[in-house]
Amino acid sequence: MGILEKIAEIEKEIARTQKNKATEYHLGLLKAKLAKYRAQLLEPSKAAAGKGEGFDVMKSGDARVALIGFPSVGKSTFLSLMTSTASEAASYEFTTLTCIPGVIEYKGANIQLLDLPGIIEGAAQGKGRGRQVIAVARTSDVVIMMLDATKGEVQRALLERELESVGIRLNKHKPNIYFKVRRGTKTWGGLNRTGGLSPPQSQIQGKLGNTKIFNAEVLFREDCSPDDFIDVIVGNRVYMPCLYVYNKIDQISMEEVDRLARKPHSVVISCGMKLNLDYLLEMLWEYLALTCIYTKKRGQRPDFSDAIILRKGASVEHVCHRIHRTLASQFKYALVWGTSTKYSPQRVGLSHMMEHEDVIQIVKK
């Protein structure tokens, strides 16, 4: 029996098993097996791959955004509007057959936008080019899920299920669980557990035993579900922000537009009529959590034409490393102007946290 058949059998058994306290342990073991088989499904084939057109694109710019969705929802039109790249758009499905990159220039940052081929149901099992699309999406900083506003609810549920099944967790944080495998005899090792809603010890041991881990140290620092613990054991989960973008709002009523716009992590647009695209860029910038830092030479004005793009929470030391790898070792102090300081300029050290549009002048020893 192949992996796909094993996955189908386990999914059927989970569906027909009643969910109550008596079956919690059994369902937990089934979910652990399912996670193991799905992880195997994503592993690259050991057989030599034949020659063909390359799919993945080298990562460039300050951030990477993956544009995913079903065929003919407006992904190629959106790429053409947001970037200088022309992606073929037509009324028939699967117009885009490979990964097409573009660059959004916004607030001094270069954001790489990838137009991926349309996903179909069963993509996680390799249907269409689903496995390749999902592999590229896992390397992104943010996912834009493009949905047709006329059938967005159905499309959203199907896409979320496909991404969940391959370990992509949208708009979720990584469970705060300490987990370390101990190498040794096949006897149960240490278990430290906190949090009243954490899984009981029998479930934890069952899930670990199912993945052939017999000696481990586990510490729950927050209340977690059995599914969260399975994610920690498997270890290949990706947690990333996602923007649900409902396109073609010109084809639905104002009441429906208002309802979709009020949903969490959602933006409504119309590529055909170029509606609300500026707001989408603002939301994308917020989800990417980028900051612009400007540099200043002694006795000169700040250089506002060339910003250093960093993640939120970056320190002066991160700025030094971005400018040159040896600058931090020669660092004496820095002068900073901006919202991160109490007064301008303020003399700071390497640990000072920078904020958006701060100006920095670095003095070497």
C-alpha positions as CSV (number, residue, x, y, z in Angstrom):
1,M,0.0,0.0,0.0
2,G,1.4,3.4,-1.0
3,I,1.6,6.5,1.1
4,L,-1.4,8.1,-0.6
5,E,-3.5,5.0,0.1
6,K,-2.4,5.0,3.7
7,I,-3.3,8.7,4.1
8,A,-6.7,8.0,2.6
9,E,-7.4,5.1,5.0
10,I,-6.4,7.1,8.1
11,E,-8.5,10.1,6.9
12,K,-11.5,7.8,6.5
13,E,-11.0,6.3,9.9
14,I,-10.8,9.7,11.5
15,A,-14.0,10.8,9.8
16,R,-16.0,7.8,11.0
17,T,-14.6,7.9,14.6
18,Q,-16.9,9.6,17.0
19,K,-15.2,12.5,18.8
20,N,-15.4,12.2,22.6
21,K,-13.2,11.7,25.7
22,A,-13.1,7.9,25.2
23,T,-11.7,8.3,21.6
24,E,-9.3,11.2,22.2
25,Y,-6.2,8.9,22.6
26,H,-7.1,6.8,19.5
27,L,-7.7,10.0,17.4
28,G,-4.4,11.5,18.6
29,L,-2.5,8.4,17.4
30,L,-4.2,8.5,14.1
31,K,-3.3,12.2,13.6
32,A,0.3,11.5,14.5
33,K,0.4,8.8,11.9
34,L,-1.2,11.1,9.4
35,A,1.4,13.8,10.1
36,K,4.2,11.3,9.6
37,Y,2.9,10.1,6.2
38,R,2.3,13.6,5.0
39,A,5.8,14.6,5.9
40,Q,7.1,11.6,3.9
41,L,4.9,12.7,0.9
42,L,6.7,16.1,0.8
43,E,10.2,14.6,0.8
44,P,11.9,14.9,-2.6
45,S,12.1,11.7,-4.6
46,K,15.5,9.9,-4.4
47,A,15.2,9.0,-8.1
48,A,17.1,11.4,-10.4
49,A,14.8,14.0,-11.8
50,G,14.5,14.4,-15.5
51,K,15.3,17.5,-17.3
52,G,12.6,20.1,-17.5
53,E,11.6,23.7,-17.0
54,G,12.8,25.1,-13.6
55,F,10.1,26.1,-11.3
56,D,11.6,27.8,-8.2
57,V,12.9,31.3,-8.4
58,M,16.0,32.6,-6.5
59,K,15.1,34.7,-3.5
60,S,15.8,38.4,-4.0
61,G,14.9,41.7,-2.6
62,D,14.0,42.6,1.0
63,A,11.1,40.1,1.3
64,R,9.2,37.4,-0.6
65,V,5.5,37.2,-1.1
66,A,3.7,34.2,-2.6
67,L,0.5,34.7,-4.5
68,I,-1.6,31.6,-4.4
69,G,-5.2,30.8,-5.3
70,F,-7.4,28.8,-7.6
71,P,-7.2,29.2,-11.4
72,S,-8.7,32.4,-12.9
73,V,-9.1,34.4,-9.7
74,G,-6.9,37.3,-11.0
75,K,-3.4,36.5,-9.8
76,S,-1.7,37.3,-13.1
77,T,-3.7,40.6,-13.4
78,F,-2.7,41.6,-9.9
79,L,1.0,40.9,-10.6
80,S,0.9,43.0,-13.8
81,L,-0.8,45.9,-11.9
82,M,1.6,45.8,-8.9
83,T,4.9,45.2,-10.7
84,S,6.5,46.0,-14.1
85,T,6.3,42.3,-15.0
86,A,3.7,41.3,-17.5
87,S,2.1,37.9,-16.7
88,E,-0.2,36.4,-19.3
89,A,-3.9,36.8,-18.2
90,A,-6.8,35.2,-20.0
91,S,-10.4,34.0,-19.3
92,Y,-9.5,30.3,-19.4
93,E,-8.0,28.4,-16.5
94,F,-4.3,27.5,-16.0
95,T,-3.0,30.5,-18.0
96,T,0.1,30.5,-15.7
97,L,2.0,27.2,-15.8
98,T,5.2,28.1,-14.0
99,C,6.4,30.6,-11.3
100,I,6.5,34.2,-12.6
101,P,8.4,36.7,-10.3
102,G,7.9,40.4,-10.1
103,V,9.1,43.2,-7.8
104,I,6.9,45.7,-5.9
105,E,8.8,48.9,-5.1
106,Y,7.2,50.3,-1.9
107,K,8.6,52.7,0.7
108,G,12.1,52.1,-0.5
109,A,11.8,48.3,-0.3
110,N,12.0,45.8,-3.1
111,I,9.4,43.1,-2.4
112,Q,9.5,40.0,-4.5
113,L,6.1,38.9,-5.6
114,L,5.7,35.4,-7.1
115,D,2.7,34.5,-9.3
116,L,2.2,30.8,-8.8
117,P,0.1,28.5,-11.0
118,G,-3.5,27.9,-9.8
119,I,-3.9,25.3,-7.0
120,I,-6.6,22.6,-7.5
121,E,-8.2,20.4,-4.8
122,G,-5.8,17.6,-4.0
123,A,-2.6,19.7,-4.5
124,A,-1.0,18.4,-1.3
125,Q,-1.1,14.9,-2.8
126,G,0.7,16.2,-6.0
127,K,-2.2,16.9,-8.3
128,G,-1.6,19.5,-10.9
129,R,1.7,21.3,-9.9
130,G,0.4,21.6,-6.3
131,R,3.5,20.1,-4.6
132,Q,5.8,22.5,-6.4
133,V,3.5,25.5,-5.7
134,I,3.3,24.6,-2.0
135,A,7.1,24.2,-1.8
136,V,7.7,27.7,-3.1
137,A,5.0,29.1,-0.7
138,R,6.9,27.6,2.3
139,T,9.9,29.8,1.5
140,S,7.9,33.0,1.5
141,D,7.6,35.6,4.2
142,V,3.9,36.3,3.6
143,V,1.2,34.5,1.6
144,I,-1.4,36.4,-0.3
145,M,-4.4,34.1,-0.8
146,M,-6.3,35.5,-3.8
147,L,-10.0,34.5,-3.7
148,D,-12.9,35.1,-6.0
149,A,-15.4,37.3,-4.1
150,T,-18.3,35.5,-5.7
151,K,-17.2,32.1,-4.2
152,G,-14.6,33.1,-1.7
153,E,-15.8,31.1,1.3
154,V,-15.6,27.8,-0.5
155,Q,-12.2,28.6,-2.1
156,R,-10.8,29.8,1.2
157,A,-11.8,26.6,3.1
158,L,-10.3,24.3,0.4
159,L,-7.0,26.2,0.2
160,E,-6.6,26.4,3.9
161,R,-7.1,22.6,4.1
162,E,-4.5,22.0,1.4
163,L,-1.9,24.2,3.1
164,E,-2.7,22.9,6.6
165,S,-2.1,19.3,5.3
166,V,1.4,20.1,4.2
167,G,2.4,21.9,7.4
168,I,1.8,25.6,6.5
169,R,0.1,27.3,9.5
170,L,-1.5,30.6,8.5
171,N,-1.8,33.5,11.0
172,K,-0.7,31.2,13.9
173,H,2.2,31.4,16.3
174,K,4.6,28.5,17.0
175,P,3.4,26.5,20.1
176,N,5.6,27.4,23.1
177,I,6.7,23.8,23.8
178,Y,10.2,22.7,24.7
179,F,10.9,19.4,23.1
180,K,14.2,17.5,23.1
181,V,14.9,13.9,22.1
182,R,17.2,12.0,24.4
183,R,19.4,9.4,22.8
184,G,19.5,6.2,24.9
185,T,17.6,3.1,25.8
186,K,14.0,2.5,24.7
187,T,12.5,3.5,28.0
188,W,10.3,6.5,28.8
189,G,12.4,9.5,29.6
190,G,11.6,12.8,31.3
191,L,8.3,14.6,31.0
192,N,7.8,18.1,32.5
193,R,4.3,19.4,31.9
194,T,2.6,22.7,32.8
195,G,-0.8,24.1,31.7
196,G,-4.1,22.6,32.7
197,L,-5.3,22.1,29.1
198,S,-2.2,20.3,27.9
199,P,-2.6,16.7,26.6
200,P,-2.4,14.0,29.3
201,Q,0.8,12.0,29.7
202,S,-0.7,8.9,28.1
203,Q,-1.4,10.8,24.9
204,I,2.0,12.4,24.8
205,Q,3.7,9.0,25.2
206,G,1.5,7.5,22.6
207,K,2.3,10.2,20.0
208,L,6.0,10.0,20.7
209,G,6.0,6.2,20.5
210,N,4.1,6.3,17.2
211,T,7.0,8.3,15.8
212,K,9.6,5.9,17.3
213,I,10.7,8.4,20.0
214,F,11.0,6.5,23.4
215,N,13.1,8.9,25.4
216,A,12.3,12.7,25.4
217,E,12.0,15.8,27.5
218,V,8.8,17.8,27.0
219,L,7.9,21.1,28.7
220,F,4.5,22.8,27.9
221,R,4.9,26.6,28.6
222,E,1.3,27.3,27.5
223,D,-2.0,25.4,27.0
224,C,-1.7,23.5,23.8
225,S,-3.9,21.1,21.9
226,P,-2.8,17.6,20.8
227,D,-2.5,18.9,17.2
228,D,0.0,21.6,18.4
229,F,2.1,18.9,20.1
230,I,2.1,16.8,16.9
231,D,3.4,19.9,15.0
232,V,6.3,20.2,17.4
233,I,7.2,16.5,17.1
234,V,7.2,16.6,13.3
235,G,9.2,19.8,13.3
236,N,8.8,20.9,9.7
237,R,5.9,23.2,10.2
238,V,6.0,26.8,8.8
239,Y,4.1,29.6,10.6
240,M,3.5,32.6,8.4
241,P,1.1,35.5,8.1
242,C,-1.5,35.4,5.4
243,L,-3.6,38.1,3.7
244,Y,-7.0,36.9,2.3
245,V,-7.6,39.1,-0.7
246,Y,-11.1,39.0,-2.2
247,N,-10.9,40.0,-5.9
248,K,-13.8,40.9,-8.2
249,I,-15.8,42.9,-5.6
250,D,-17.4,44.8,-8.5
251,Q,-19.5,41.6,-9.2
252,I,-21.1,41.4,-5.7
253,S,-23.4,43.6,-3.6
254,M,-22.2,46.3,-1.2
255,E,-23.5,44.4,1.8
256,E,-21.4,41.4,0.8
257,V,-18.3,43.6,0.2
258,D,-18.8,45.1,3.7
259,R,-19.1,41.6,5.2
260,L,-15.9,40.3,3.6
261,A,-14.0,43.5,4.4
262,R,-14.7,43.0,8.2
263,K,-13.3,39.4,8.3
264,P,-10.0,39.1,10.1
265,H,-6.8,39.3,7.9
266,S,-9.0,40.2,4.8
267,V,-8.8,42.9,2.1
268,V,-11.3,43.4,-0.7
269,I,-10.1,44.6,-4.1
270,S,-11.0,44.7,-7.8
271,C,-8.1,44.3,-10.2
272,G,-10.4,45.0,-13.2
273,M,-11.5,48.4,-11.8
274,K,-8.2,49.0,-9.8
275,L,-10.1,49.4,-6.5
276,N,-8.4,49.4,-3.0
277,L,-5.0,48.4,-4.3
278,D,-3.2,51.1,-2.2
279,Y,-4.8,49.8,1.0
280,L,-3.7,46.3,0.1
281,L,-0.1,47.5,-0.2
282,E,-0.3,49.2,3.2
283,M,-1.6,46.0,4.8
284,L,1.1,43.9,3.0
285,W,3.8,46.2,4.5
286,E,2.3,45.8,7.9
287,Y,2.3,42.0,7.6
288,L,5.9,41.9,6.4
289,A,6.9,43.9,9.5
290,L,9.6,45.8,7.6
291,T,11.4,49.1,8.7
292,C,13.3,51.6,6.7
293,I,16.6,52.9,8.3
294,Y,18.4,55.9,6.7
295,T,22.1,56.5,7.1
296,K,24.0,59.8,7.6
297,K,27.6,60.7,7.2
298,R,29.3,63.2,9.5
299,G,28.6,66.8,8.5
300,Q,26.2,65.7,5.7
301,R,22.5,65.4,5.2
302,P,20.8,62.0,5.6
303,D,20.6,59.9,2.5
304,F,16.9,59.4,2.0
305,S,17.3,58.0,-1.5
306,D,18.7,54.6,-0.3
307,A,17.2,53.0,2.8
308,I,18.4,50.0,4.7
309,I,15.4,47.6,5.0
310,L,15.3,45.5,8.1
311,R,12.7,43.5,10.1
312,K,10.9,45.1,13.0
313,G,12.9,44.8,16.2
314,A,16.2,45.3,14.5
315,S,19.0,46.8,16.6
316,V,22.0,49.0,15.8
317,E,24.1,45.9,15.5
318,H,21.8,44.6,12.7
319,V,22.3,47.8,10.9
320,C,26.1,47.5,11.2
321,H,26.0,43.9,9.9
322,R,23.9,45.0,6.9
323,I,26.3,47.8,6.0
324,H,29.5,45.7,6.4
325,R,30.3,42.5,8.2
326,T,33.3,44.1,10.1
327,L,31.6,47.3,11.1
328,A,30.3,45.9,14.4
329,S,33.8,45.0,15.6
330,Q,35.0,48.6,14.9
331,F,31.9,50.2,16.4
332,K,32.4,53.0,19.0
333,Y,28.9,54.6,19.2
334,A,26.1,55.8,17.0
335,L,23.9,58.9,16.9
336,V,20.3,58.3,16.1
337,W,17.5,60.7,15.1
338,G,13.9,59.4,15.1
339,T,11.0,58.0,17.2
340,S,13.2,55.4,18.9
341,T,15.1,58.0,20.8
342,K,14.1,60.3,23.8
343,Y,15.8,63.3,22.1
344,S,17.6,63.9,18.8
345,P,20.3,63.0,18.3
346,Q,20.8,60.4,21.0
347,R,24.1,58.6,21.5
348,V,23.4,54.9,21.6
349,G,25.1,51.5,21.7
350,L,24.8,48.3,19.6
351,S,21.8,47.1,21.6
352,H,19.6,50.1,20.8
353,M,16.4,49.1,19.0
354,M,15.7,51.0,15.8
355,E,12.2,52.1,14.6
356,H,10.8,52.9,11.2
357,E,12.4,55.9,9.3
358,D,15.1,56.4,12.0
359,V,18.3,58.1,10.9
360,I,21.7,56.7,12.1
361,Q,25.2,58.0,12.0
362,I,27.8,55.4,13.1
363,V,31.2,56.4,14.6
364,K,34.0,53.9,14.5
365,K,36.9,53.5,16.9
